[in-house]
């Protein structure tokens, strides 16, 4: 999550016909309760979306990234911009 006043995350969408290629978009979140490092997400993400977990500081909207690891159980991905 970014340190902006409105919390955001980067969501990665698979590029059709390309293996391990994703287009990224910054998404604003509405957050709720916090318990240490756990933050309730009230709005902005949907089940099954893939969230970028590394390298976010270097991304721009609509960048194409290569997924270096994606975990279908958690919906998280570490990747690098191309």
C-alpha positions as YAML, in Angstrom:
chain: A
units: angstrom
residues:
- id: 1
  name: UNK
  ca: [0.00, 0.00, 0.00]
- id: 2
  name: UNK
  ca: [1.30, 3.50, -0.74]
- id: 3
  name: UNK
  ca: [1.89, 6.20, 1.88]
- id: 4
  name: UNK
  ca: [-0.49, 8.67, 0.16]
- id: 5
  name: UNK
  ca: [-3.41, 10.14, 2.13]
- id: 6
  name: UNK
  ca: [-5.80, 7.93, 0.12]
- id: 7
  name: UNK
  ca: [-4.56, 4.34, 0.40]
- id: 8
  name: UNK
  ca: [-3.91, 2.62, -2.92]
- id: 9
  name: UNK
  ca: [-2.64, -0.71, -4.24]
- id: 10
  name: UNK
  ca: [-1.48, -1.85, -7.67]
- id: 11
  name: UNK
  ca: [-3.73, -4.44, -9.31]
- id: 12
  name: UNK
  ca: [-2.32, -6.65, -12.09]
- id: 13
  name: UNK
  ca: [-4.50, -7.97, -14.91]
- id: 14
  name: UNK
  ca: [-3.26, -10.80, -17.12]
- id: 15
  name: UNK
  ca: [-2.54, -9.74, -20.72]
- id: 16
  name: UNK
  ca: [-4.64, -11.96, -23.01]
- id: 17
  name: UNK
  ca: [-2.49, -14.40, -24.95]
- id: 18
  name: UNK
  ca: [0.68, -13.63, -22.97]
- id: 19
  name: UNK
  ca: [2.01, -15.96, -20.29]
- id: 20
  name: UNK
  ca: [3.18, -14.17, -17.10]
- id: 21
  name: UNK
  ca: [2.52, -10.70, -18.60]
- id: 22
  name: UNK
  ca: [0.31, -8.31, -16.66]
- id: 23
  name: UNK
  ca: [-0.96, -4.74, -17.07]
- id: 24
  name: UNK
  ca: [-1.02, -2.80, -13.79]
- id: 25
  name: UNK
  ca: [-3.42, -0.15, -12.51]
- id: 26
  name: UNK
  ca: [-3.35, 1.83, -9.28]
- id: 27
  name: UNK
  ca: [-6.61, 1.40, -7.36]
- id: 28
  name: UNK
  ca: [-7.87, 3.60, -4.50]
- id: 29
  name: UNK
  ca: [-9.06, 1.77, -1.41]
- id: 30
  name: UNK
  ca: [-11.53, 2.50, 1.34]
- id: 31
  name: UNK
  ca: [-10.17, 1.01, 4.54]
- id: 32
  name: UNK
  ca: [-11.83, 0.13, 7.81]
- id: 33
  name: UNK
  ca: [-10.52, -1.29, 11.06]
- id: 34
  name: UNK
  ca: [-6.81, -1.89, 11.68]
- id: 35
  name: UNK
  ca: [-5.17, -4.45, 13.94]
- id: 36
  name: UNK
  ca: [-1.40, -4.11, 13.77]
- id: 37
  name: UNK
  ca: [-0.35, -4.82, 10.18]
- id: 38
  name: UNK
  ca: [-3.83, -6.12, 9.23]
- id: 39
  name: UNK
  ca: [-6.11, -3.58, 7.54]
- id: 40
  name: UNK
  ca: [-9.74, -4.18, 6.61]
- id: 41
  name: UNK
  ca: [-10.50, -3.33, 2.95]
- id: 42
  name: UNK
  ca: [-14.07, -2.05, 2.61]
- id: 43
  name: UNK
  ca: [-14.00, -1.03, -1.06]
- id: 44
  name: UNK
  ca: [-11.67, -0.99, -4.06]
- id: 45
  name: UNK
  ca: [-10.66, -4.65, -4.36]
- id: 46
  name: UNK
  ca: [-12.62, -7.70, -5.40]
- id: 47
  name: UNK
  ca: [-12.04, -11.38, -4.68]
- id: 48
  name: UNK
  ca: [-9.61, -12.92, -7.14]
- id: 49
  name: UNK
  ca: [-7.78, -9.72, -8.11]
- id: 50
  name: UNK
  ca: [-3.98, -9.97, -8.19]
- id: 51
  name: UNK
  ca: [-2.19, -7.35, -6.08]
- id: 52
  name: UNK
  ca: [1.42, -6.35, -6.76]
- id: 53
  name: UNK
  ca: [3.50, -6.95, -3.61]
- id: 54
  name: UNK
  ca: [6.98, -5.80, -4.72]
- id: 55
  name: UNK
  ca: [8.32, -2.99, -6.90]
- id: 56
  name: UNK
  ca: [5.26, -0.74, -6.61]
- id: 57
  name: UNK
  ca: [7.38, 2.43, -6.27]
- id: 58
  name: UNK
  ca: [8.53, 2.06, -9.88]
- id: 59
  name: UNK
  ca: [5.15, 1.51, -11.57]
- id: 60
  name: UNK
  ca: [3.03, 3.79, -13.73]
- id: 61
  name: UNK
  ca: [-0.59, 3.16, -14.73]
- id: 62
  name: UNK
  ca: [-0.85, 0.78, -17.70]
- id: 63
  name: UNK
  ca: [2.75, -0.50, -17.31]
- id: 64
  name: UNK
  ca: [3.27, -4.06, -18.46]
- id: 65
  name: UNK
  ca: [5.07, -6.25, -15.93]
- id: 66
  name: UNK
  ca: [6.35, -9.79, -15.90]
- id: 67
  name: UNK
  ca: [5.09, -11.83, -12.98]
- id: 68
  name: UNK
  ca: [7.97, -13.48, -11.15]
- id: 69
  name: UNK
  ca: [5.65, -15.27, -8.77]
- id: 70
  name: UNK
  ca: [1.91, -15.38, -8.42]
- id: 71
  name: UNK
  ca: [0.13, -17.18, -5.64]
- id: 72
  name: UNK
  ca: [-3.43, -18.06, -6.65]
- id: 73
  name: UNK
  ca: [-4.37, -18.68, -3.02]
- id: 74
  name: UNK
  ca: [-3.51, -15.15, -1.89]
- id: 75
  name: UNK
  ca: [-3.85, -13.19, -5.12]
- id: 76
  name: UNK
  ca: [-0.48, -11.54, -4.65]
- id: 77
  name: UNK
  ca: [2.32, -11.10, -7.17]
- id: 78
  name: UNK
  ca: [5.88, -9.88, -7.16]
- id: 79
  name: UNK
  ca: [7.00, -8.53, -10.49]
- id: 80
  name: UNK
  ca: [9.21, -6.18, -12.40]
- id: 81
  name: UNK
  ca: [8.27, -3.48, -14.88]
- id: 82
  name: UNK
  ca: [9.27, -3.99, -18.49]
...
